[in-house]
């Protein structure tokens, strides 16, 4: 962006934000930028107005300094279940979860014939209990459960765990949709119309029913990546539109209709949103794949959205974004009570000779690789749950590591 354009944008931004309060403390992975409620307006159930200007959120100084240390850290694995095939967990409390069991304890599901069982797993005792519910688990929350099963046709089930579930052949009623965060059937939200020549709705992310929805809109002038062929006839991506791109317009709309803006940088887009019960906040996951129609790579941030409207930004380490830029890795991130772990999934055809692929903790201003990493964090924010596939089998052994108890660091 040119200096003149930046000054113009900043002047208009200052004019538009006059009278609003914004607190911005710039920091890094251990002390994120904190942004107060700044731009809250009442919703009129229509598309947002086209933003007149924007500012680039500058690079996080600590994220820019982080480098791969070459050191590793190991956590103890605690195995609680072996020889099962389970879907991703839907947590009931700090140590029990529901999952669809596809294989285990003398049982094996067969697509179209024998549906999976929904079981309750206790990670402290290793006990597996059949709930009597069948199908693939869609969600669970506060006793409510939804599943889907394939017989002669797909059937959806919804209701209270422990009670008879309502069956919905093929799908839920047309005037209802499933809110997976609350596991509730809710009225279908009225579609917001894209006005010709105006912003375009690209995504909405329902939060818990009592918390509302996050929306993302493309401004009217926005470049796109399209599949085509170059002058030699080789297939690939090309950009359609201007070289200079604005950020998406992202805001949180509360059930009352009040909207709170969440500033984004050009090239940032939301991958998905998840609720962290130990933070009482939503984690806004940013797509770090790198396939964006943008020249260069502006700073990118993972974000925590608290229920009072406060947003904390965590800068993605520049050393990982540099590898994303040259298409060597997909950037990754996950969050626990210890903060963010940053990851790099190696995708280049070149061999990963420096063994960069994996997840890293931030320790003493360095990125230290985690050798025995788990998967996502459980409800307590300390135990990360993972699985290992058994040799010559489609079944897995399930374990957790406790990142709050430290680990063994190797130089």
C-alpha positions as CSV (number, residue, x, y, z in Angstrom):
1,X,0.0,0.0,0.0
2,X,1.4,3.5,-0.9
3,X,2.2,6.1,1.8
4,X,-0.5,8.4,0.4
5,X,-3.1,5.7,0.6
6,X,-2.1,4.7,4.1
7,X,-2.4,8.4,5.3
8,X,-5.7,8.7,3.6
9,X,-7.0,5.5,5.2
10,X,-5.7,6.5,8.6
11,X,-7.3,10.0,8.4
12,X,-10.7,8.5,7.5
13,X,-10.4,5.8,10.1
14,X,-9.7,8.4,12.8
15,X,-12.7,10.5,11.6
16,X,-15.1,7.4,11.6
17,X,-13.9,6.2,15.0
18,X,-14.1,9.6,16.7
19,X,-15.9,9.2,20.0
20,X,-15.2,5.5,20.2
21,X,-12.9,4.0,22.7
22,X,-10.1,1.5,21.7
23,X,-7.4,0.2,23.9
24,X,-4.5,-1.4,21.9
25,X,-1.5,-2.8,23.8
26,X,0.9,-4.5,21.3
27,X,2.7,-7.6,22.6
28,X,3.5,-11.2,21.7
29,X,2.6,-14.8,22.3
30,X,2.8,-14.5,26.1
31,X,1.3,-11.0,26.2
32,X,-1.2,-10.7,23.3
33,X,-2.5,-7.5,21.9
34,X,-5.8,-6.6,23.7
35,X,-8.5,-4.7,21.9
36,X,-11.5,-3.4,23.8
37,X,-15.0,-3.1,22.4
38,X,-14.6,-0.4,19.8
39,X,-17.3,-0.4,17.1
40,X,-20.7,-1.6,18.3
41,X,-23.8,-0.8,16.4
42,X,-27.4,-2.1,16.3
43,X,-28.1,-4.6,13.5
44,X,-30.8,-3.8,11.0
45,X,-30.7,-7.4,9.5
46,X,-29.1,-6.1,6.4
47,X,-25.6,-6.2,4.9
48,X,-23.0,-4.0,6.6
49,X,-22.1,-0.7,5.0
50,X,-19.0,-0.8,2.8
51,X,-16.0,0.2,5.0
52,X,-14.5,3.5,3.8
53,X,-10.9,2.7,5.0
54,X,-8.8,0.3,7.0
55,X,-5.5,0.1,8.8
56,X,-3.0,-2.7,8.6
57,X,-2.5,-4.3,12.0
58,X,1.3,-4.2,12.4
59,X,3.5,-7.2,13.1
60,X,3.7,-8.5,16.6
61,X,7.3,-7.7,17.7
62,X,7.8,-11.0,19.7
63,X,6.3,-13.1,16.9
64,X,8.7,-11.5,14.5
65,X,11.7,-12.4,16.7
66,X,10.8,-16.1,17.3
67,X,13.1,-18.6,15.7
68,X,13.4,-22.4,15.6
69,X,15.6,-23.4,18.5
70,X,16.6,-26.9,17.4
71,X,15.7,-28.1,20.9
72,X,12.8,-30.5,21.8
73,X,10.5,-31.1,24.7
74,X,8.9,-34.4,25.6
75,X,5.7,-35.0,27.7
76,X,4.7,-38.3,29.3
77,X,1.9,-40.1,27.4
78,X,-0.8,-41.6,29.6
79,X,-2.7,-44.3,27.6
80,X,-6.3,-44.8,28.8
81,X,-7.8,-46.9,26.0
82,X,-6.4,-49.3,23.4
83,X,-7.7,-51.1,20.3
84,X,-10.6,-48.9,19.4
85,X,-11.8,-46.7,16.5
86,X,-13.6,-43.6,17.8
87,X,-14.7,-40.4,16.2
88,X,-13.7,-37.0,17.6
89,X,-14.9,-36.5,21.2
90,X,-17.9,-34.4,22.4
91,X,-17.0,-33.5,26.0
92,X,-19.5,-34.1,28.8
93,X,-17.2,-32.8,31.6
94,X,-13.4,-32.6,32.4
95,X,-12.7,-36.3,31.9
96,X,-15.7,-37.9,30.1
97,X,-16.7,-37.6,26.5
98,X,-19.1,-39.1,23.9
99,X,-17.9,-40.5,20.7
100,X,-19.1,-42.7,17.8
101,X,-17.5,-46.1,18.2
102,X,-16.7,-47.7,14.8
103,X,-14.7,-50.6,16.2
104,X,-13.8,-52.0,19.6
105,X,-14.7,-54.6,22.2
106,X,-15.9,-57.2,19.7
107,X,-17.9,-54.6,17.7
108,X,-17.4,-53.3,14.2
109,X,-19.6,-50.9,12.3
110,X,-20.4,-51.6,8.6
111,X,-21.4,-48.7,6.4
112,X,-25.1,-49.0,5.4
113,X,-25.5,-52.1,7.5
114,X,-24.4,-51.7,11.1
115,X,-24.2,-48.1,12.3
116,X,-21.6,-47.0,14.8
117,X,-22.5,-46.9,18.5
118,X,-22.4,-43.8,20.6
119,X,-20.3,-44.6,23.7
120,X,-19.2,-42.7,26.8
121,X,-15.5,-42.8,27.5
122,X,-13.9,-42.1,30.9
123,X,-10.3,-40.9,30.3
124,X,-9.4,-41.5,34.0
125,X,-10.6,-45.1,34.3
126,X,-10.6,-46.2,30.6
127,X,-14.2,-47.4,31.0
128,X,-16.3,-47.5,27.8
129,X,-20.1,-47.4,28.3
130,X,-22.7,-48.0,25.5
131,X,-25.3,-45.2,25.6
132,X,-27.8,-47.1,23.5
133,X,-27.7,-44.3,20.8
134,X,-26.5,-45.2,17.3
135,X,-25.1,-43.2,14.4
136,X,-22.4,-40.7,13.8
137,X,-22.2,-38.1,16.6
138,X,-23.1,-34.6,15.3
139,X,-23.0,-32.8,18.7
140,X,-23.6,-32.9,22.4
141,X,-24.3,-30.1,24.9
142,X,-25.9,-30.0,28.3
143,X,-27.7,-33.3,27.8
144,X,-28.8,-32.7,24.2
145,X,-27.5,-35.0,21.5
146,X,-27.8,-35.2,17.7
147,X,-26.7,-38.1,15.5
148,X,-27.0,-39.3,11.9
149,X,-27.3,-42.9,10.7
150,X,-27.3,-44.6,7.3
151,X,-29.9,-47.3,6.7
152,X,-32.1,-47.4,3.6
153,X,-31.8,-43.6,3.8
154,X,-30.0,-41.1,6.1
155,X,-31.9,-40.4,9.3
156,X,-31.2,-37.7,11.8
157,X,-31.9,-38.1,15.5
158,X,-32.2,-35.4,18.1
159,X,-33.2,-35.2,21.8
160,X,-32.0,-35.7,25.3
161,X,-29.4,-38.4,26.1
162,X,-31.1,-41.2,28.1
163,X,-34.5,-40.5,26.5
164,X,-36.0,-41.6,23.2
165,X,-34.7,-39.5,20.4
166,X,-36.9,-37.9,17.7
167,X,-36.1,-39.4,14.3
168,X,-36.0,-37.1,11.3
169,X,-35.9,-39.0,8.0
170,X,-33.4,-37.6,5.5
171,X,-32.9,-34.3,7.4
172,X,-34.1,-31.9,10.0
173,X,-37.3,-29.9,9.2
174,X,-36.7,-27.2,6.5
175,X,-37.5,-24.4,8.9
176,X,-35.0,-25.6,11.5
177,X,-31.2,-26.0,11.6
178,X,-28.8,-27.5,14.0
179,X,-26.7,-25.2,16.2
180,X,-23.8,-27.6,16.9
181,X,-22.2,-25.3,19.6
182,X,-25.4,-25.6,21.8
183,X,-26.6,-28.8,20.1
184,X,-30.1,-27.3,19.7
185,X,-32.5,-27.1,16.8
186,X,-33.2,-23.5,16.1
187,X,-35.2,-21.6,13.5
188,X,-33.4,-21.2,10.2
189,X,-31.8,-17.8,10.1
190,X,-33.1,-15.4,7.5
191,X,-30.5,-15.1,4.7
192,X,-28.9,-11.7,4.3
193,X,-29.0,-10.5,0.8
194,X,-26.0,-9.5,-1.2
195,X,-26.9,-6.2,-2.9
196,X,-25.5,-5.8,-6.5
197,X,-22.2,-3.9,-6.3
198,X,-22.1,-4.2,-2.5
199,X,-20.4,-6.4,0.1
200,X,-20.8,-10.2,-0.3
201,X,-21.4,-12.5,2.7
202,X,-18.8,-15.2,2.6
203,X,-19.2,-17.0,5.9
204,X,-21.1,-17.1,9.1
205,X,-20.1,-19.0,12.3
206,X,-22.9,-19.7,14.7
207,X,-21.8,-19.5,18.4
208,X,-23.8,-20.8,21.3
209,X,-27.4,-19.8,20.9
210,X,-27.1,-17.3,23.7
211,X,-24.0,-15.7,22.2
212,X,-25.0,-15.0,18.6
213,X,-23.0,-15.3,15.4
214,X,-19.7,-14.2,13.8
215,X,-20.1,-12.9,10.2
216,X,-17.4,-12.3,7.5
217,X,-18.1,-10.2,4.4
218,X,-16.0,-9.4,1.3
219,X,-15.9,-5.8,0.3
220,X,-17.3,-4.9,-3.1
221,X,-13.8,-4.7,-4.7
222,X,-12.0,-7.9,-3.8
223,X,-9.6,-10.1,-5.8
224,X,-10.2,-13.8,-6.2
225,X,-8.1,-16.9,-6.8
226,X,-9.4,-18.9,-9.8
227,X,-8.2,-22.1,-11.4
228,X,-6.9,-21.6,-15.0
229,X,-3.9,-22.0,-17.3
230,X,-0.9,-19.9,-17.9
231,X,0.5,-18.9,-21.3
232,X,2.1,-22.4,-21.6
233,X,-1.2,-24.2,-20.9
234,X,-0.1,-25.3,-17.5
235,X,-2.9,-25.6,-14.9
236,X,-2.7,-23.4,-11.8
237,X,-4.2,-20.5,-9.8
238,X,-4.4,-17.0,-11.1
239,X,-5.7,-13.8,-9.5
240,X,-8.7,-12.0,-10.8
241,X,-9.0,-8.5,-9.6
242,X,-6.8,-5.7,-8.2
243,X,-3.4,-6.4,-6.7
244,X,-4.3,-4.4,-3.6
245,X,-6.9,-6.1,-1.4
246,X,-8.8,-5.0,1.6
247,X,-9.5,-7.2,4.6
248,X,-12.7,-9.0,5.2
249,X,-15.2,-7.2,7.3
250,X,-15.7,-9.4,10.4
251,X,-18.0,-8.7,13.2
252,X,-19.8,-10.5,16.1
253,X,-23.5,-10.0,16.1
254,X,-25.1,-10.7,19.5
255,X,-28.7,-12.0,19.9
256,X,-29.8,-8.4,20.7
257,X,-28.6,-7.3,17.3
258,X,-25.6,-5.3,18.5
259,X,-22.6,-5.8,16.2
260,X,-19.0,-5.6,17.4
261,X,-16.3,-5.3,14.7
262,X,-13.2,-7.6,14.8
263,X,-10.4,-6.0,12.8
264,X,-8.7,-8.2,10.3
265,X,-5.6,-7.9,8.0
266,X,-5.8,-8.4,4.3
267,X,-5.5,-12.1,3.5
268,X,-6.8,-13.3,6.9
269,X,-9.9,-15.5,6.8
270,X,-11.5,-17.6,9.4
271,X,-11.1,-21.4,9.3
272,X,-13.5,-22.1,12.1
273,X,-14.5,-21.0,15.6
274,X,-14.4,-23.1,18.8
275,X,-15.5,-22.4,22.4
276,X,-12.9,-22.7,25.2
277,X,-14.8,-23.4,28.4
278,X,-11.7,-22.7,30.6
279,X,-11.3,-19.3,29.0
280,X,-15.0,-18.5,28.6
281,X,-14.0,-17.2,25.2
282,X,-14.2,-18.2,21.5
283,X,-11.0,-19.1,19.7
284,X,-11.1,-17.6,16.1
285,X,-8.9,-19.9,14.0
286,X,-7.2,-18.3,11.0
287,X,-6.5,-20.2,7.8
288,X,-2.7,-20.4,7.5
289,X,-2.6,-22.5,4.3
290,X,-1.2,-19.5,2.3
291,X,-3.5,-19.9,-0.7
292,X,-4.7,-16.3,-0.8
293,X,-4.9,-13.9,-3.7
294,X,-2.5,-11.4,-2.2
295,X,1.0,-10.1,-3.0
296,X,3.2,-10.5,0.0
297,X,1.9,-11.6,3.4
298,X,0.6,-9.2,5.9
299,X,0.9,-10.2,9.6
300,X,-1.7,-12.7,10.7
301,X,-3.1,-13.3,14.2
302,X,-5.1,-15.9,16.0
303,X,-7.7,-14.3,18.2
304,X,-9.7,-14.9,21.4
305,X,-13.1,-13.3,21.6
306,X,-14.4,-12.9,25.2
307,X,-18.0,-12.5,26.0
308,X,-17.6,-8.9,27.1
309,X,-16.3,-8.0,23.5
310,X,-12.6,-8.0,24.4
311,X,-10.4,-9.4,21.6
312,X,-6.9,-10.7,22.3
313,X,-4.6,-11.1,19.3
314,X,-1.7,-13.5,19.1
315,X,0.8,-13.0,16.3
316,X,1.7,-16.0,14.2
317,X,5.5,-16.4,14.3
318,X,7.0,-14.8,11.2
319,X,9.4,-17.7,10.7
320,X,6.4,-20.0,10.1
321,X,4.6,-17.4,7.9
322,X,7.8,-17.1,5.8
323,X,7.5,-20.9,5.0
324,X,3.8,-20.5,4.3
325,X,4.7,-17.7,1.8
326,X,7.0,-20.0,-0.2
327,X,4.5,-22.8,-0.1
328,X,6.6,-25.2,2.0
329,X,4.2,-25.6,4.9
330,X,0.7,-25.1,6.1
331,X,0.7,-23.1,9.3
332,X,-1.0,-24.6,12.3
333,X,-2.0,-23.5,15.7
334,X,-3.7,-24.9,18.9
335,X,-4.4,-23.4,22.3
336,X,-4.2,-24.6,25.9
337,X,-3.9,-23.0,29.3
338,X,-0.2,-22.6,28.5
339,X,-1.1,-20.5,25.5
340,X,-0.6,-21.1,21.8
341,X,1.4,-23.9,20.2
342,X,2.5,-23.2,16.7
343,X,2.8,-25.8,14.0
344,X,4.1,-26.4,10.5
345,X,2.8,-29.2,8.3
346,X,5.4,-29.9,5.7
347,X,3.8,-30.0,2.2
348,X,6.8,-29.2,-0.1
349,X,8.0,-31.8,-2.5
350,X,11.5,-31.1,-1.1
351,X,12.4,-33.3,1.8
352,X,12.1,-31.9,5.3
353,X,15.8,-32.2,5.9
354,X,15.8,-29.9,8.9
355,X,12.8,-31.7,10.4
356,X,10.7,-28.5,10.7
357,X,7.3,-30.2,10.5
358,X,5.6,-30.5,13.9
359,X,4.3,-28.4,16.8
360,X,6.3,-25.9,18.9
361,X,6.0,-24.2,22.3
362,X,7.3,-20.7,22.9
363,X,10.0,-20.9,25.6
364,X,12.4,-18.1,26.5
365,X,11.8,-16.4,23.2
366,X,12.4,-19.6,21.1
367,X,10.3,-22.2,19.3
368,X,10.9,-25.5,21.0
369,X,9.6,-28.6,19.2
370,X,7.2,-30.9,21.1
371,X,8.0,-34.5,20.4
372,X,5.2,-36.3,22.2
373,X,2.4,-34.0,21.3
374,X,-1.3,-34.7,21.8
375,X,-4.2,-33.5,19.8
376,X,-6.7,-30.8,20.9
377,X,-6.9,-29.7,24.5
378,X,-9.7,-31.1,26.7
379,X,-12.2,-28.9,28.7
380,X,-9.6,-28.3,31.5
381,X,-7.2,-26.7,29.1
382,X,-4.3,-28.8,30.4
383,X,-4.7,-32.3,29.0
384,X,-4.2,-32.7,25.2
385,X,-5.7,-35.8,23.8
386,X,-4.2,-37.8,21.0
387,X,-4.1,-41.3,19.4
388,X,-1.6,-43.7,17.8
389,X,-2.6,-46.2,15.1
390,X,-1.7,-49.8,15.9
391,X,0.6,-51.7,13.5
392,X,-1.3,-53.7,10.8
393,X,-4.6,-52.5,12.2
394,X,-7.2,-49.7,11.6
395,X,-7.6,-49.4,15.4
396,X,-6.0,-46.9,17.7
397,X,-4.5,-46.5,21.2
398,X,-5.7,-43.3,22.9
399,X,-3.6,-41.2,25.3
400,X,-3.3,-37.7,26.7
401,X,-0.4,-35.5,27.8
402,X,-0.6,-32.9,30.5
403,X,1.1,-29.7,29.2
404,X,0.5,-27.9,32.6
405,X,2.9,-30.4,34.3
406,X,5.8,-29.3,32.2
407,X,8.0,-31.9,30.5
408,X,11.5,-32.9,29.7
409,X,13.5,-30.5,27.6
410,X,16.4,-31.7,25.4
411,X,19.1,-29.4,24.1
